[in-house]
Amino acid sequence: MIGEVSPRSARLARCSRIVAGMIVAVNAERITQSEHFSRTREAYDRLAPVWSATTDDGPYNGWLERPALRSSVPRPLTGLTVLDAGCGAGAQCEWLLSEGAEVIGVDLSAAMVAEAEARCAGRGRFFQADLAQPLDLAPRSVDGITSSLALHYLRDWQTPLRSFAEILRPGGWIVLSLDHPFAPALAGQHDDYFDTRLVSDTWTKADVEVTQHFWRRPLAAVMAEFAAAGFVIDAITEARPSSEALQRFPVELGPVSDVPTFIVYRLRSTITA
Ligand SMILES: C[S@@+](CC[C@H](N)C(=O)[O-])C[C@H]1O[C@@H](n2cnc3c(N)ncnc32)[C@H](O)[C@@H]1O
């Protein structure tokens, strides 16, 4: 759902499971976690030059997921410091800046970071970072965190969520979007809903085709991860296309107007002092 789905995705998609740190059976290959991250980074490095042009005004990101995410962000943001984790080419950072926030953007892909820096034209602070490692930011230095469609690239959520908990000021919030756990299975994939499983999808944006691998997990597992890192869920938004979006993209968004696609969680840190 994150990008354009080509018929190839049906052939490439395979369910996977993790055994002793090894990802098993991704397209009948064995790849390690570090290979998974290198492939993700390499794919996003290739997508970076076309990301803004293909997503800002695209049906799924620009017209469906981003409006849902932004409607969940507590406002006003003036004077607050907000981290965008997995910032991509900087669309969300630019929006946060326009709302008056001080912005920090991090991403696994150096090419995405460069795009985000250029897009924000000297405003904000950007650096390359892998969310699988604790972030190099001072404790209690940010008021809020947004993260749009990035966390599902990680199997382990406790490292990023505990890092977020540490850098948030007391009472801080996180607004993060993911594929909806009740979204229909991708074409050709076995829908073992209760398993945390690596799935793949192939997208073409402009002339760039990539096959991405990311984790789907059941709702209870998502909730358990948030709770274990000290967060409570403050609000949930399930993305639905607006009437304007449906008029603009009837072919793409019509079929998903009554189907779960993206989910946005607003979390509050339970640390109060
Ligand atoms: C679907 S894109 C979304 C980009 C941006 N948030 C947006 O909405 O346009 C996912 C982003 O997550 C980044 N990402 C994936 N794995 C990551 C990781 N382990 N650490 C940091 N960023 C990661 C990718 O490089 C990519 O830019």
The ligand as an SDF file (V2000), in Angstrom:
LIG
                    3D

 27 29  0  0  0  0  0  0  0  0999 V2000
    7.9380    4.9280    3.0320 C   0  0  0  0  0  0  0  0  0  0  0  0
    9.3390    5.9620    3.2230 S   0  0  0  0  0  0  0  0  0  0  0  0
    8.5880    7.3610    4.0470 C   0  0  0  0  0  0  0  0  0  0  0  0
    9.4310    8.6100    3.9630 C   0  0  0  0  0  0  0  0  0  0  0  0
    8.7830    9.8330    4.6030 C   0  0  0  0  0  0  0  0  0  0  0  0
    8.4840    9.6000    6.0060 N   0  0  0  0  0  0  0  0  0  0  0  0
    7.5370   10.2020    3.8510 C   0  0  0  0  0  0  0  0  0  0  0  0
    6.4450   10.0050    4.3850 O   0  0  0  0  0  0  0  0  0  0  0  0
    7.6650   10.6720    2.7250 O   0  0  0  0  0  0  0  0  0  0  0  0
   10.2180    5.1630    4.5380 C   0  0  0  0  0  0  0  0  0  0  0  0
   11.4860    5.8890    4.9730 C   0  0  0  0  0  0  0  0  0  0  0  0
   12.0010    5.1940    6.1150 O   0  0  0  0  0  0  0  0  0  0  0  0
   13.4070    5.1530    5.9820 C   0  0  0  0  0  0  0  0  0  0  0  0
   13.9240    4.0240    6.7690 N   0  0  0  0  0  0  0  0  0  0  0  0
   13.7380    2.7070    6.5220 C   0  0  0  0  0  0  0  0  0  0  0  0
   14.3910    1.9820    7.4430 N   0  0  0  0  0  0  0  0  0  0  0  0
   14.9850    2.8570    8.2980 C   0  0  0  0  0  0  0  0  0  0  0  0
   15.8230    2.7180    9.4530 C   0  0  0  0  0  0  0  0  0  0  0  0
   16.1760    1.5120    9.9050 N   0  0  0  0  0  0  0  0  0  0  0  0
   16.2830    3.8400   10.0520 N   0  0  0  0  0  0  0  0  0  0  0  0
   15.9370    5.0750    9.5880 C   0  0  0  0  0  0  0  0  0  0  0  0
   15.1450    5.2670    8.5010 N   0  0  0  0  0  0  0  0  0  0  0  0
   14.6760    4.1670    7.8610 C   0  0  0  0  0  0  0  0  0  0  0  0
   13.6450    4.9940    4.4940 C   0  0  0  0  0  0  0  0  0  0  0  0
   14.9710    5.3320    4.1230 O   0  0  0  0  0  0  0  0  0  0  0  0
   12.5750    5.9120    3.9250 C   0  0  0  0  0  0  0  0  0  0  0  0
   13.0430    7.2160    3.7090 O   0  0  0  0  0  0  0  0  0  0  0  0
  1  2  1  0
  2  3  1  0
  2 10  1  0
  3  4  1  0
  4  5  1  0
  5  6  1  0
  5  7  1  0
  7  8  2  0
  7  9  1  0
 10 11  1  0
 11 12  1  0
 11 26  1  0
 12 13  1  0
 13 14  1  0
 13 24  1  0
 14 15  1  0
 14 23  1  0
 15 16  2  0
 16 17  1  0
 17 18  1  0
 17 23  2  0
 18 19  1  0
 18 20  2  0
 20 21  1  0
 21 22  2  0
 22 23  1  0
 24 25  1  0
 24 26  1  0
 26 27  1  0
M  CHG  2   2   1   9  -1
M  END
$$$$
